[in-house]
Amino acid sequence: MPATQPAPRLAESVRAARRARRPLLIARFNTDEPGGSYISLADAMADLAGGGLMQKKFFNAAAAVLVAAGAAACSSPTASAPPGEISAGTARVTINDRALPAVNAVKCMPIRSLTTITAGNAAAGVTALVSNETGLEAKTISINDMGGFTGRYMSGLEGKADVSMTGRTYVFRGTADGFDAENPSARTTSTFAIEVSC
């Protein structure tokens, strides 16, 4: 096993190896810390580039915190929205003039002129298909157990709906035909207002 070298001589060895364009054969070296601990050559190279092991560890921790904060900011639906919009990644649903709790799970999938918007989940949520081929048009809207109502709108077949858009927020208003959980055997028509921000 190659002999170890004190930390102060490492920088000199690395620079000499770089100048000579030959591999550096030191596998590990003594850091001269209490107890004579060892660190790997990879850590030593990072130490040289970053100006100290403590500094390297600090910057790595700081970078991890910044990346986590950035990811949270991108996915968080709590950021304030411009006037006329709601926060990205959220939805607000009103059934028969009754506002329901906000939905914080929203997916928008554009494919050419069509966009599929999903808010909520399979147990309770809304799915809408919107076309922008010749202006904004709601093609279908499916409401699944939102406030006890399950129903749908289909362009030209069931219910009626219009859609508008402000920034990234879609607003759907209309009626859907379906069933209410309180009386599932009777078909009913309910009004809805849905705001979804992609």
Secondary structure per residue as TSV (DSSP state, phi and psi in degrees):
chain	resnum	aa	ss	phi	psi
A	1	M	-	360.0	135.7
A	2	P	-	-61.6	150.8
A	3	A	-	-67.5	148.2
A	4	T	-	-83.2	158.1
A	5	Q	-	-127.3	145.2
A	6	P	B	-62.1	151.7
A	7	A	H	-56.5	-41.0
A	8	P	H	-60.4	-24.7
A	9	R	H	-89.5	-8.4
A	10	L	H	-64.6	-47.2
A	11	A	H	-57.1	-41.8
A	12	E	H	-63.7	-42.1
A	13	S	H	-64.5	-42.7
A	14	V	H	-63.9	-46.1
A	15	R	H	-61.9	-40.5
A	16	A	H	-64.6	-41.2
A	17	A	H	-65.1	-38.4
A	18	R	H	-65.6	-44.1
A	19	R	H	-62.0	-39.4
A	20	A	H	-83.9	-5.1
A	21	R	T	52.6	44.9
A	22	R	-	-125.4	155.7
A	23	P	-	-66.9	144.9
A	24	L	-	-86.5	122.3
A	25	L	-	-92.7	4.0
A	26	I	-	-78.2	123.9
A	27	A	-	-87.3	-37.6
A	28	R	E	-156.9	165.6
A	29	F	E	-149.1	162.5
A	30	N	E	-81.8	130.9
A	31	T	-	-84.6	-3.4
A	32	D	-	63.2	18.1
A	33	E	-	-81.8	163.4
A	34	P	T	-53.9	132.1
A	35	G	T	89.1	-3.4
A	36	G	-	59.7	45.4
A	37	S	-	-71.6	161.2
A	38	Y	E	-114.7	150.1
A	39	I	E	-130.7	160.9
A	40	S	E	-77.5	165.2
A	41	L	H	-63.8	-35.7
A	42	A	H	-61.5	-41.4
A	43	D	H	-66.8	-36.3
A	44	A	H	-64.8	-42.0
A	45	M	H	-63.4	-42.0
A	46	A	H	-64.1	-35.0
A	47	D	H	-62.3	-45.0
A	48	L	H	-63.1	-42.5
A	49	A	H	-71.3	-32.7
A	50	G	H	-102.0	-7.2
A	51	G	T	84.9	35.8
A	52	G	-	126.5	140.7
A	53	L	H	-62.9	-42.9
A	54	M	H	-62.7	-40.9
A	55	Q	H	-64.6	-41.7
A	56	K	H	-61.2	-46.3
A	57	K	H	-63.7	-39.6
A	58	F	H	-62.5	-46.8
A	59	F	H	-66.9	-36.6
A	60	N	H	-63.0	-43.2
A	61	A	H	-65.2	-42.5
A	62	A	H	-63.5	-40.6
A	63	A	H	-63.8	-41.2
A	64	A	H	-62.0	-41.3
A	65	V	H	-64.1	-42.9
A	66	L	H	-65.3	-41.3
A	67	V	H	-63.3	-44.0
A	68	A	H	-62.9	-41.8
A	69	A	H	-65.0	-39.6
A	70	G	H	-64.9	-42.1
A	71	A	H	-64.1	-40.3
A	72	A	H	-64.4	-39.7
A	73	A	H	-64.7	-37.6
A	74	C	H	-69.0	-35.8
A	75	S	H	-98.1	-8.7
A	76	S	-	-76.8	130.5
A	77	P	T	-87.2	9.3
A	78	T	T	-93.3	-3.5
A	79	A	S	-64.5	143.5
A	80	S	-	-69.7	140.9
A	81	A	-	-102.4	154.4
A	82	P	-	-63.7	162.2
A	83	P	T	-55.6	137.9
A	84	G	T	85.6	-3.5
A	85	E	-	-121.7	166.2
A	86	I	-	-115.0	166.6
A	87	S	-	-60.0	140.3
A	88	A	T	-57.6	139.4
A	89	G	T	82.5	13.8
A	90	T	-	-126.1	164.7
A	91	A	E	-144.1	146.8
A	92	R	E	-124.5	128.8
A	93	V	E	-123.2	134.7
A	94	T	E	-124.3	125.9
A	95	I	E	-118.4	125.0
A	96	N	T	50.6	46.8
A	97	D	T	65.1	15.6
A	98	R	E	-110.6	114.7
A	99	A	E	-72.5	133.1
A	100	L	-	-100.5	164.1
A	101	P	-	-58.9	148.2
A	102	A	-	-60.9	147.2
A	103	V	B	-105.0	128.3
A	104	N	-	-110.6	19.3
A	105	A	-	-125.1	102.4
A	106	V	E	-129.0	134.7
A	107	K	E	-129.7	135.8
A	108	C	E	-124.6	122.0
A	109	M	E	-120.9	97.7
A	110	P	E	-82.6	135.1
A	111	I	E	-135.6	105.9
A	112	R	T	54.6	-120.4
A	113	S	T	-88.5	-0.5
A	114	L	E	-110.1	142.4
A	115	T	E	-128.3	126.1
A	116	T	E	-97.3	125.1
A	117	I	E	-116.2	126.5
A	118	T	E	-123.2	129.6
A	119	A	E	-128.7	130.3
A	120	G	E	93.1	-147.8
A	121	N	-	-142.1	-171.0
A	122	A	S	-65.7	-28.4
A	123	A	S	-76.5	-39.5
A	124	A	S	-153.8	116.7
A	125	G	E	179.5	-172.3
A	126	V	E	-134.0	139.4
A	127	T	E	-129.5	130.1
A	128	A	E	-130.1	143.8
A	129	L	E	-114.9	119.6
A	130	V	E	-118.3	137.2
A	131	S	E	-110.5	141.2
A	132	N	-	-121.9	24.5
A	133	E	T	-64.1	-46.6
A	134	T	T	-130.5	50.9
A	135	G	S	100.9	164.4
A	136	L	-	-73.9	127.2
A	137	E	E	-145.0	130.6
A	138	A	E	-81.5	120.3
A	139	K	E	-87.7	-48.7
A	140	T	E	-144.7	150.2
A	141	I	E	-139.0	121.5
A	142	S	E	-111.7	128.5
A	143	I	E	-114.8	122.5
A	144	N	E	-118.7	107.9
A	145	D	E	49.3	50.6
A	146	M	E	-100.5	111.8
A	147	G	T	64.2	26.5
A	148	G	T	87.2	-3.9
A	149	F	E	-102.8	136.7
A	150	T	E	-128.8	123.2
A	151	G	E	-168.9	-175.2
A	152	R	E	-153.4	158.1
A	153	Y	E	-116.8	135.8
A	154	M	E	-133.5	124.3
A	155	S	T	-52.2	122.5
A	156	G	T	79.7	-4.1
A	157	L	T	-123.2	-52.9
A	158	E	B	-132.8	137.0
A	159	G	S	65.5	-170.1
A	160	K	E	-148.4	150.4
A	161	A	E	-159.5	149.7
A	162	D	E	-129.0	160.1
A	163	V	E	-137.7	141.7
A	164	S	E	-135.0	170.4
A	165	M	E	-144.4	134.7
A	166	T	E	-127.5	114.3
A	167	G	T	62.0	-117.8
A	168	R	T	-103.1	6.8
A	169	T	E	-101.4	120.7
A	170	Y	E	-89.5	140.9
A	171	V	E	-125.2	118.4
A	172	F	E	-109.4	135.5
A	173	R	E	-138.3	140.6
A	174	G	E	164.5	-154.8
A	175	T	E	-128.7	151.0
A	176	A	E	-133.2	145.5
A	177	D	E	-97.2	136.3
A	178	G	E	179.5	-141.1
A	179	F	E	-137.1	150.1
A	180	D	E	-108.1	141.7
A	181	A	T	-60.9	-28.4
A	182	E	T	-72.5	-25.8
A	183	N	E	-144.6	71.4
A	184	P	E	-66.8	-15.4
A	185	S	E	-84.3	-12.7
A	186	A	E	-106.6	128.6
A	187	R	E	-74.0	140.4
A	188	T	E	-141.4	163.3
A	189	T	E	-117.2	129.3
A	190	S	E	-121.9	150.2
A	191	T	E	-88.2	151.7
A	192	F	E	-142.7	153.2
A	193	A	E	-138.7	124.4
A	194	I	E	-128.3	125.3
A	195	E	E	-113.0	126.3
A	196	V	E	-134.0	132.2
A	197	S	E	-115.3	122.7
A	198	C	-	-81.0	360.0
